[in-house]
Amino acid sequence: MTFPPRFQKELQVHLAKNTPGEHSVVWSDGIDTRKSNSSPPQSNYSNELIQSRLKEILDKYTNGIWLSKLPQLYRKMFNEDLQQDALKQLEHWTHICTVEKSASSGLAELLLYPARSGQQQKKSSFHPKLADKKQDLSFSKKSATQGGKLAASKSLVPKDFEVKQKITKLLQKYSSGLWANALPKLFEETYKMQFPQNILDDLDCLSDICTVDYAVSGDCKKAILYAKMVKTTNEQNDKPKETLSPLLVTPTALVKPELKEIISEEQGDLGLRSHKTINDPERLALTENEVTVVTSEFKESCSVQSVPSPLSIPAEQFPSVLVVELHNTAEAVIRYIGPEYSGALEEMEDAMKEYYTYTGELKPLSSQSIGQLVAVSAEEDSWLRAQIVSVDAAKVKVFFVDHGFNEVVDKSKLYKLDARFSTLSFQAAKCKLAGLETFCKEPCVLETFEFLASGKILLMEILERSEVPLVLLYDTSGDDDFNINSACLKALHDKTLELNLKENGVYLNVVVTNVCSDGTIYCQVPSKGWTQLNALLEKVEQYFNFRQITSDYFVSLPFCGKRCLARWRGKWARVEITNVHGTRVVDILFLDTGIVASIAVSELREIPSPLLHDFVSIPPQAIKCCLADLTFNIGMWTPDAVLWLRDTVLNCSDCSIKVVKVDEAKGLVHIYLFTSKNFPNPERSINHKITNADLWKHRKDVYLSVERSSTTSFPSNKGDANIASEFDTKSPVKDFGIAPIKMIAPHIVHNVLPSPFVLPQPGEHMDVFISVACHPGHFVFQPWQELYKLEVLMEEMVLYYNSTEWQSVPIEKNKIFVAQLDNKWYRVLVKGILTNGLVSVYQLDYGRHELVSCRKVQTLVQQFRQLPFQAITAQLAGIKCEQWSEEASIVFRNHVERKPLVAQIQSVHGSAYPWDRKVVTYLVDTSLPDTDVWIHDLLTEYLVELSKVA
């Protein structure tokens, strides 16, 4: 193997420091020290032999390998080259291996893993297969120690077999895994039969139908279950279907020809096809010369005309797109924005303009055929690629394959598309808007989309990758991201059911459903919509109570803006997902009460399809209000004031309001609020009473409690997903359907720290993810193999802290706490306490420094102190610089930040505290197929070039 000159200098150093072992072999397999560059000739082995050898390799490297490294490993182990045809078949050999694309780094590198009994893929924001690797390891260890018990559990009686079949159907709905403690409730609700409790005591008895991953070793309540995919007999016997190549150029999926194409066989001797349509029945009369020209053009443009490869979907989850047009929400036409997409198109069209403008011998096409790719002379001297849709006497209808629209043009504007312009993929693409599948052709939805999105550049979130991806679209031009999908769904609201409150209007029998910690109030006012909603909710109760629920009613793909159902006070209620934490936890807004909660995805249900249209047509019944004309500027609401307001109005059976002002821009109604006994005397209104000065004294030892003397408890929530409340608290509410989590009373445990992560020895390697990169002298990495456990921990902390009371805790410098940032909870180290109520914290798992309100800092309870802190501070080995320039720091950051790399440890500087440790390490980018990029070599070359310029 030949090495680039820039690697030869460091080669011997790295080899000398390399300690033989499993990890080092995977990392260093790209370095072949053999003197001979020749390889044995390939043998014509059968697939069975290659598969058995691949299985042997993957059994050795159970944590997975880069696909680009497989040929080198194969050659090293078996002394012969791996056939290229075998590489193309890997994704079909699912019984041998699993092939996955690593999308987190934006690169097209593929990863190879051992077959995992066909379990569903674990979706992860960092690595799609990270969970699967952990599942296999944790399960294999546990099963090895409990072999006897496992063998005994597999001898099934018929009843056990039936239960397992039912469990399998449930798990297959949750491809991202299901909490084990949520399984009994799902089972009993779906099948109307008791769940065998002994299963949770010994999850290994389910090993033949699912993979069990223990986030905390041995804790069944913290286990996550993943279904195993079992091929049916029909699937196993299915043979690959042959695909016949079309004789003509295959029209893009975006082209929909409107006229029937009739092929004449009378001109077979000329090799011509005469396209007849219902609009053009006459034959074309051609002279002998014209026939010769047309025949030549046809053979070049149709018979052998090259078609670009299909457009690939961007690797990133949030690409920018230009919305072209929408005929229905299942086929919105878009264009991707970026150097490889819009940038490449602009360069090609500039080249087309130059070519067709200054090449004098070019002439318009004499013959046109449906499906033919052509160059079209468009407006403003531009030249565009197009495909012929239909042909008329003097006009031709074309579809512009890069811009996504049809147009009728003169035949004189059509030219042969030169081969050099046939390599770039057609840029017009389609996407499907999530949540609008049932209403894809509703006129009000299409009109709203046209107004909000057409012709704009938007941010697209890819939910499902397929030929037509399922997406959410966001307008990010304002202060807040605007969900286009949600706005289109709101267009379906029945205008006659909307409650338009009038200024100075008085409304009786009002129910206050929620009081937020910022003083915002949510009310329900009797109306026609309220009456219809209650009737619909009764139908839902009957629907779920009197029929067996199938897995179709489980929410398997949660996303922001999705409408579904959740339990509230023992009954189903309408909710909207406002935030997604990982794959198993979401934040929801109860649309008709204004309450916000965090909930496990397994507790959500789809709205029954027969009732879906009626549910969507009824506007949310929770009206967002605030108290008007308070006598003084109250500033920040104190806990005492919020608690007094809750005690006064939440338990009142008959409130009344008088509308003072309607702020439509903010969706806020300013009101006077009265209890039934005090209406309508303004001096006895809640607005007047709450100005009692004693309620506005900030006391450090007071925190919001939601369980008062009344038997009815109301959770204290933000009420508005966009409000960052500082007194946000929630009590354990079973009616939310929140997965049961063992509640531990908060107490000060600052001195109890998790065990530090065990780092490899100097010279050894580990897979890492770079979370923060300031400069080569300071960056932070996370152990790649632990990222999945961190994701589970983050989800559990959301469920725990969003369902327990927020307590005022004494904050101390250099102590460990948990803090809420961007609707998530992070384990933090307090670095400083500012006088303005903010706290400087360091995220112990991500390595970032943040400022957070002291009100959002809580005690880190013991159950979240098990996983070692994941952020490890490091500096780059192999290069020294006293002070890094901004330019060099940017180069370093662009090559490593938010990317998975391989680290070769040079040295570890220990400390009494995990966050004070520092690692000196080499970083290697192994994503390229032919070579490994050593980051310190890359920076050295950059500094040398920079010094030459200076």
N, C-alpha and C positions, 0 to 999 in steps of 0.2 A: 504493500500500500504506500502510495506517495503522499508526502505531507507538504502543505504550503510552507514556504520559507518562514512565515511569521510564527509557525508552530514549532519549528525544529529547535529553536533556542530553548524553549521551555519543556520540550518533550522529556528529556532525561530526568529533569528535576521532578516532574510529576510522576514518572514511572518509579523513581527511587522512593518517593514518599507513599506510593500506593500500597496499601496493605491488601493482600489477597483476601477475597471474601465474596459473598453473594452480591452485595451492593456494588462493590467495586467492579465486578465483572460486567454488570449491566452498563455501568457508566463508561468503562474504559474499553468496551468491545470495539469501539471505533478505532482504537490504536492497535495495530497489528505489528509486532516487532519482528516478524519473520523476514528474512532477508529476501526471499524470493517473492516477486510480485505476481508470478504466474499462479493460476489456480487450476486445479484438476478439471479435466473436461467434464461437461455435464453428462450425466447418465439418464437414460430414458426410464426413470422409475415410475411406478404406478402411484396414483393418488393415495392409496392406502399406506404405502411406505412413507410418503412425505407427511401425511397426517399423523402417523405414529411418531415420527421424529419431531414434528411441531408440538405434539402433546408432551413429549419428553422435555423439550425446551421450556414450555410454559409451566410444567410441573416444577421446574427448577426455579423459575422466576415468577412466583405466584403473585407478586405485586405489580406485574405487567411490565411490558417493554415497549419502546418506540418501534414502530413498524420499520422505520428506516434502518434500524440496527439489526433487524432480523436476518438479512442475508449474511452479514458478517458473523453473527452468532452461529448460524447454520453451517457456514464454511469452517468455522473454528471447531465445532463439535464433531462434524461428520466428514470433514476434509473434502468437500465438494460443494459446488455452487447450488443455491436454491433456484429452481426454475422460475422464470418470470411469470409463466402462466399460473403457477401456484399462488403467487401474490395476488393475482386478480380474482382468485377463487376464495380467498380467506373469508370474506364477509358472508359467503354462502356455507362455510363449514362451521355452522353454529354449534355443532356437537363437539368441536375441537377447541374453538376460540371465539372471542368476542372482539370485534373491531369497532373502535369509537374514535370520532374526531374530537380533538381538543380545541374547543371554541374559545376558551378563556383568554388565550394569548392572541387571538386574531389570526393564527397561523393554521395552515391546512395539514398539520402533522397528525398522523394517525397513531392510536395507541392500541396495543394488543394485550388481551387478558385471557386467562383460562376460561373455558366454558363454565358457567355458574348454574348449571341445572336449569337454565332458561329463565331465571327470575327476571322480573321487570327491572328496567333501568332506573337507577336512582338519579333524579335530577339535582344538580348542584350548581351553584353559581360559580364554583371554581373548576370542578372536574366531574364530568358526567358519570365516571365509574368509581369515584372515590368511595362511595358508600358500599358498592358491591365488593370491593376488595376487603373492606373491613368486615362485611357480613360473612364472607367466606372464612376469613381468619378466625373471627370470634366463634363461629359455629363449629369449625373443625376442631378447635381446642376443647370446646365444651363437650362435643360428642366423643372425643377420644377418652375423656375421663369418666364418661357415663355410658360406656359401650353396652353394659348389661342392661341398663334401664332402657336405653334406646331400642335395643333389639326386642325387648319385651313389649314395648309400646307399639311396635309395628304389626303385631299379631292382632288384627282387627276383628271385632264382631261386626255384623251387618249394621247395627245402629251407629257405631263409631264411624264406619265408612260413610254413612249418610251425613253425619255431622261434618266430617271433613270435606265432603263435596260442597256443602253449603258454605263452609268457611272459605273454601277456594274461590267460590263465586264472589264473595265479598272482597277478598284481597285483590282479585284481578281488577277491580274497579279503581283501586288506589295504587297506581303504578309507582308513586313516590313513597309508598310504605304506609302502614297503619300502626298507630300506637296500640300495643297489646291491651292496655287497660280500657281502650275504647271498643274492643271487639265484642264483649258480652252485650252491651247495649245495642250495638248495630245488629247483632245476631237475633236478639229477642224481638227487636222492632220489625225486622225484615221477615222472619219466619214464624213469629207468634208462638215460639216454643222456648223453654228454658235452656240457657246456655250451661254446659257442663263446667262447673267452676274448677274442677280438678285440672282442666287444660291449662289454666293460667299458672298453676303451681308447677307444672312440668311442660314447658313450651317445646321441649325436645320431641314430644309425641307428635308434633306437627311438622317434623323435619322432612317428611316425604311430600308435603304439599306447599311448604313455604320455607324461606330462609329467615332465621331469627338473628337479629343484630342487637347485642346488648350494649347500649350507650354507656351504661355503668355495669361493670362485670358482675354477673350473677343476679342483677336486679330485674326481675321479670316485669315489674311495673314500668321500667324505663326501656323495655325492649320494643323494637320496631319490626313488624312482620312484612315480608316481601313475598308475593306470590311467585311460584315457579310456573313457567309456561310449559305446558305439556302439549306436544303436537298430537293431533288426532290422526287416526289411521288414514283418513282421506288426504290430510296434509302431507303425511309421510310418503304416500304413494303418488302424489301429484308429480308430474313430470314438467320440466320447464317448457313453456310454450314458445314456439318459434315465432319470431317477429319478421314479417315480410317487409322488405324495404319498398316504399312506393316508387313508381316509375318516375313520377313528376317530383318536383321539389316539394317537400312536406310543408304545408302551410303552418305558420305558427299557431299556437293554441288560441291566440287572440283574434285570428282572422276567422270570420264566419261568412263564407260565400253565400250570396243571396240568390244566385241563379244556378240552374242545373246545367252541368257540363255534359255535353253529348259528344262522344268520340266517334269520328267517322272512320270506318275501316276501308273506304274506297280509295284512300290516298296512301295505303300501306306501302305501295311501291316507291313512293317518294319519301317515306319515313316521316310524314307529316300527320299532325292531329288537328283537325278542324273543330274548333269549339263552337258549338251551336247553343244558343240559349233561347228561352221562350220569348225574349224580347228581340232577338236578332235571327230570324229563321233563314235569311238568305245566305247562299254560299258566297265565299270570296272568290272573285275571278282574278287569277294570277297569271301573269306572263311567265315565260320560261325563265327569264332572268330573275323575276321576283321570286319564283319558286326556289331558285338556287340560293338567293339571299336569305329567304325565310328559313329554308332547310338548315342552312349554316347557323343562323341565329338560334334556331330552336335546339339544335344539337348542343350548342355551347351553353345556352341559358337554362335548358330544362334537363337534358339527359345527363349532363355531367356538372351541372351547376352546384357548387359547394354551398353547404348550409352551415352557419356557425354553430358551435356547441351551445346547448341550452344555458341560459343565464343562471349563474349560481347565486344563491341567497347570501348576503353578507354574513360573515362569521359572528360579528358582534350582535348582541341582543337588541341594541337600540340604534339602528341605522337611521339616517335622515332620508326622507323620500319627498319627491314632488308628486302631488296628486294631480293626475291628468283628467280623468272623468270617472263617472259612476253611473252605470245603468241599473245595477242592483248591488247590494252590500256584499254579496258573495263573490263579486268579480270587479272590485275597484281597480282601475288601471293606474299604476304608479311608475315612477322612475327612481332608481336609487341614486343618491347623491354621494359622490366621493371620487377620489383619483382614479380608481379602477372602473368606475361606472360613468358618471357624468363627465369627469375629466377626460377619460379615454374617448368618449363620444365626441366631445368638442374637438379634440385633436383630429379624429377621423373625418369629421365633417369639414374642417378647415382644409384637410388634404383633398377631400372630394371636390371642394370648390376650386382649388387650384388646378386639379387634374382636368375637370370637365370644362373649365373656363379657358384654359390655355392649350388644350389638345385640339388642334383644328380639324383633324380628319374624322372626328367622331360624328355620327349621324344618329337620329332617332331610330328606335326600333321599328322595323317594318311589320313585325308580327308580334302579337301579344298572346299569352296564354295564362289561364287562371293558375295561381300559385307561383308564378314566375317572380323572381327577385329582380328589381330594377332600380336604377338611379333616377330620381325625379328632380327636375328643375323647379324649385319652389320660389316663394316670394323673397324679395330682398337679396337676389342673386345667391341664395343658398341651395345646396344640393343635399337631398335626403334619401336614405334607403327606404324602399317600399316593397310591398308584395301586392300583386294584382288580385283583386277580389272578384271583379266582373268586367266583362268587355262588351261595349256597345258599338254602334256604328262609328261614331267620331270621338266618343269619350271612354275613359277607362276609370273604374273605381279602384282606388288603391288604399292599402292600409299602411301607414307609416310605422314600421316595425320598431323604431326607436322612440317614438313620441306618442303612440297609442291612440291615434284617431284615424278615421276614414275621410277620404276626400275624392271628389270626381275631378279629373284633370284631362286635358287634351292629350291625345296620343303623341303629339309632337314633343311633349315634355318628357317622354320616357326614353331612357338610354340604357344600354347594356351596363350592368353592374360589374365593374372590374373586379377581378379576383382578389386584389389587395384590400378591397373593402368588404370582403365576406368573412373575415376572420373574427371580428368583434361580435360578441353575442348580441342578439336583439335586446335593446335596453328597456322596451316597454314590458312591464311585468304586471301580474295580478296579485291581489291579496284579498282576504276575506275578513270582514269586521266581526270581531268576537261579540257575542251577546245579541246580535241582530239577525241571526240565521232565520228565525221564524218570520221576521218582518223585512226580508231582504228587498221586497218590491213595493213596500208601502210608500205612497206618494209623499206623505209628510216627512218620512225618514229621508228619502232621496232629496227633497227640497232643502231640508236642514243641512244635510251633508254638502250639497252644492254651495250653500251660502257660507258654511264654516270652513270648508276644506279645499274646494276645487281651485286649482292653480296656485296653491300654497305649498311651501316647504314645511313639512311636519316631522316630528319625531315618531318613529314606529317601534313599538315593542312587539317582538316576535314571541308568540305564545306556543305555537306548534309549527315545526318546520315540515313542509310538504311542498308538492308542486305549486299549490296555491296556499301560502302560509296563512295561519290564523293570527290576527294582529290586533293591537290597540293603537290608535293614533292620538297624538297629543300635540296641541298648539302651545309651544313654549315661548311665544313672543311676549306674553304678559308677565306679570309678577308671579303668578302661579301657573303651573302646568294645567292646561284645559283638556279634559278627556272628551274627544270628539265622539267616541262610541256612546258614552253616557248621555251626551247632549242629544244625539239622534234618538236614543231610547225615550228621553223625556218628551220628544216631539209627539209621541203616541198618547200623551195624557189627554183625556177627554176634557175639553175646555168647559163643558157644561158642569163638570164636577169640581172645578177649581173654586176655592173659597177666596174671593176677592174682598178682603176686609176694607172697609171705608173709614176714612178719617172722621172722628167724632162718633163713630158707630159704637153701640153698646151691645155686648153679646153675653148671654146668660148660659148657665149649665156648662161652664168651661171646666175642663179637667187639665190640671198641670201635671205633666208626665215626667218632667226632668228639670232639675235645677243644676246648672253647671257651676264649676268652681270659679268662673269669671263673672258670675251673675246672670248669665244667659238663661232664659226660661223657655221651655218648650211646652206648648199648650195644644189641646185638641178642642176644637169648636164644633158643636153639632152641625151636621150638614148632610146633604144628599150623598156625598162621597163617603162619609163616615159610615152611614147606614149600609151602603152597598159593600163596603169593605168588611164590615162585621159579618154580613151574610156570606161573603166569599170565604172568610176565614172559618166559618162553621162548615162549609162544604169541604174545605181542606182537611179539617179534623175527621170528617166522615170518610173522606177519600183514603186517608192513611190508616184509619182504625178498622175499616171493614174490608180491606183487601190486602193481599200479600204484596209487600213492596219489593220490587226488583232492584237490581244494582243500578238501573238507569236513573234512579232518583238520588243517587249519591253524587255529590259534587266532586268530580275527579280533576278538574282543571280550574282552580280559583284564579281570579284576576280582578284588578281594580275596576269597580263599576258594575260588577256582575250582580244581578238581582236573584235572590234565592230565599229560602226559609230557614229560620232558626227558632228554638224554643224560648218562650218568654212567659214566665209564670205558668208553666205547664201546658202552654198552648203554642201553636205555630204562629209566627209573625213574619212580616216582610222585612228583609234586611238587604243592605247593599255592602259589598266588600269594599273597604276603603284602603286597606294596606295588606300586603302579603309578606309574611315572615317565612322565608325558606319555602318549604313545600307542604307543611302540615299545620301551620298556625296562621290565622288571619285576624285582622281587625275588622269589625263590622259596625254598621250604623243601622239601628232599628228605625226604619223610615217613618213609622207612625208614632213613635214616642221620643225620638231624638237622642236615644241612649246609645253610647258607644261601648263596645266590649271586645275583648280578645277571646278567640274561640278556636278549638281544634277543627280542622277542615272536615273531619269525620262527623261532626255534629250538624253540618249543613245539609239541606235537602233542595233538590231542584223543584221548581214550581210545576205541578202537574200540567201537562200540555193542554188538556181541555180547558184549564182555567187561566192559562198564561196570558192571553190577550186581555181578559178582564182585569187581571192583577196589574198589568202594566198600564192600563188606561186610567186607573184611579190614582190621582196625584198623592204624594205623601201627605199624611194627615197631621204631622207634627209641625206646628207653626213656631218659628223662631222669634222670640220676643225679648225685649229688655225693658226695665222699669224707666219710665219717662220722668223728666223734670225732678230729679233728685235735688234736694235743697243745697247740697254742697258737692264739691268735687271729691268723690270717694277714693279715686285712685285705684290701687290694687285691692281687690276684695279680700277681706280677712277670713280665716276659717270660721270665726264666731258669726260673722254676718251671713256666710253661706249656710251654716248649720241652722241659724235662726229662720232663714227664709225657707229652707227645706221643711223644718218642723211645722212651719205655719201654713204652707200651701200644699205640700205633697199629700197630706192626710185630710185635706178639706174635700168634701164630697161635692161641693157646689160653689165653685168660684165664678166670678164675673170679671169682665175686662171692658175698658173703654179705650178705643184706639185714638192715639194722639197723632201719630205720624207713621206713614208706610214708606220705608226706604227700600225701593225695589232693587236698586243697584246692589245693596248688601244682603237683600233677602231678609231684612230685619224689620219687625214691627215694634214701635214704641208704644207702651200701654200703661194705663193705670190698672192695678190689680186689686181686686176686692175679694174678701171672703163673703160668704152668703149673708152673714149678719150685718156687715158693715156697708153694703152697697145701698145707695150710691154716694155716700158722704166722702168727698175727696180727702178731708182731714183725717179720716179713719182708714184710708187706703194703705196698702202695704208699702207703697212708695213713701208715704209720710212716716210710718212707724219705723222703717228700717234705718232712718237717719239718726237713730239713737247713737250717740257718740261712743257709748261703751262697746258697741259691736265692732268698732273700727280701730281698736287698739291691737296692734300686732303683738301677739304673745308667742314666744319661742316654744313654749311647752304645749301648745294647743295644735292638734292636727284634726283633720276632717274624719269624723266617724259617721258611717252611714247606717249603723244600727242604733236607733234611738229607742225611746220608751215605747213607741208604737209597735204593734205586732207586724206591721207591714214595713219592709225595708226596701229602699230604692237605691240602686247603685249610683254612686257619684261618678259621672263621666264627663268627658270634655264636651259632649253634646255636639260638637262640630269638629270634624276631622281636621280642619285647617287651623284650629285654635290650639296653641301650645299652652295648656293650662298648667299652672304651677302648684295647684292644690288638688291635682287629679287623683282621685282615690276610687277604688272599687272594692266591694265586699265579695266574699265567696257566694256566688249566686248559682244554685244548681239549675234553675230554670234556663240559664243561658246555654246549658248543654256543655259547659266547659269541662274538659277532661279532668277527672279528679286527680289532684296533686296533693301530696302530703304537705300540710301546712305546718311550718315550723315557726314558733313565735320568735320575732326578731329580738336578738340580743347581741351585745357587743362581743365579737369574736375576731378582733383585729389581728391577734397574734397567731391565729391558726391559718397557716398557709399551705397550699397544695405542694406536693413534692415537685421539685424542678424537673423540667423535661431532660431526659438523659441524652446528651449529645454524643455523636460518634467520636472515636478517638482521632487524634491528628493523623492525616493521611487517608482517612476513610471518607466515604461519600454519603450524601443524603439528598433526597428530593425535597425541594423547598419552593415556597411561593413568596415572591417579594411583595410585601404589602405597602411598604414605604421606602422611597429612595430619595434621600436628600442630595447626597454626593457619594463618591466612592469611599470616603472616610466614615460615612454614617448611613446605614440603611437597616431595614428591619425585615427579617424573613420569618415565615411560619412553617413548621414541619408539614410537608405535603400529606403525609399519612394520617395526620391528626385533624385535618380540616373538617372531615365529616363529623367527628365528635364535637367540634366547636360549633358547627351548624345546629346540631341537636341541642347543645347547651343554650344557644341563643334563643331557640324556639321555646325551650322550657322556661327560661327567665321571663320571656314575654307573657306566657300563660300565668306564671306565678305572680309577678309584680303587678300585672294588670288586673289581677283578681283578688288582691289583698289591699288592706289599708296602707296608705302612705303615712309613715310616721316621721315626726320631726326628730332627727337624730343629731347628736353632737358630732360635728365634723372636725376631724383632726388632720393636721398635715402629716404626710408620709404614712397614712393608714389606708387600708383597703376598703373600698365601698363598691356599690353598683350605682350607675347613673343612666338616666334616660337621655338619649340623643337620637333625633330623627325617628321617633316612635319605636326605637329599639333600646334594649338594656345591655350595658357593657360593664364588665368588671374593670374597675379603675383604681389608680393610685392617686390620692390627693397630693398635688404638688404645691398648692398655695391657695389661700382664702383671701379674696379681694373684698374691699370695703363696700362695693356696690351690690353685694349679694351674689356675686358670681364666684365659682370655684374653678381653679385650674386643675385639670385632671389629665392623667396619662392612661390611655387604653392598654391594658395589660395583655390583651390578645391580638391587637392590631397595630400597636406601636405609634398611635397618633396622639397628639396633644390637642385638647379641646377646652373650651369654656362652657360651663353649664351652671344653671341656676342652683343655688343651694337647696331649693325646694325639691329638686329632682334627684337628689342624692339619697340613697337608702342603704341600709345595712346589707352586706353580702352574707346571706345565710349559709349555713354549713353545707347544705346539699349542693351548692354551686361552687364549692371550694375543692372539689375532687380532681377535676381536670387541670393538669399543669398549665400555667400561663403560656400562651402560644407565641407571643411576640418575643423574638430573640434579636438583640442588637448586634450588628456586625460591621466590619470594615473589609474592604477588598484587599486581598493579598496579591503580591506580585508587582505592585506599583506603589510608589511613594510620592507624596506631594504635600508640602506644608499647608498650602491654601489652594483649594480648588476654585477655578474660575466658574462663572455662571454658565459659560458656553460648555465647558467640560462636564459640568453637573447635568446639563440638559441632555447631552449625548448619553451619559450614563443612565439617566432616568428613562429616556426613550427606549433603551435596550433591555432594561430589567424590570421596571415597575409594573406591577399587576401581571407578572408573567411567571409561569412555572419553569424553574431552572434546576440544574444540578450543582450542589455545593461540595467542594473538596475542602475539608477542614484543615487549616494549617496550625492553628493554636486556639486555645480557649482560656480566657482570663476570668477565673471564677470570682464569686462574691457571695456574701452571706444571703443576699436577696436575689431572686431570679432575674428581676428587671435590671440589676446592675451588672449582670454578666455581659461579656463582650467576646464575640467570636471573630477571628481573622480567618477569612476563607476565600478560596478561588470560586468564581462563578462560571458556569459553562452552559451555553445555550445549545441543547442537543436537538432542536426542532428541525434543523436543515437535514436533508436526506444524505448529503455527501460528506459533510464535515461538521465538526464541533467548533463552536465559536467561543473562545476563551475571552471573557470580558476584559481582563486586564491587558491582553494583547491588543484588543481593539482600541482601548483607551491610549495605550502607548503609541500606536500608529497615529492616532488623532493628535496627540500632543506633539509628535515629531512633525507632522504636516503643519500644525499650527505655528510651530517655531520657525519653519521655513518661510511661511507667509509673513511673519513678523520681521 
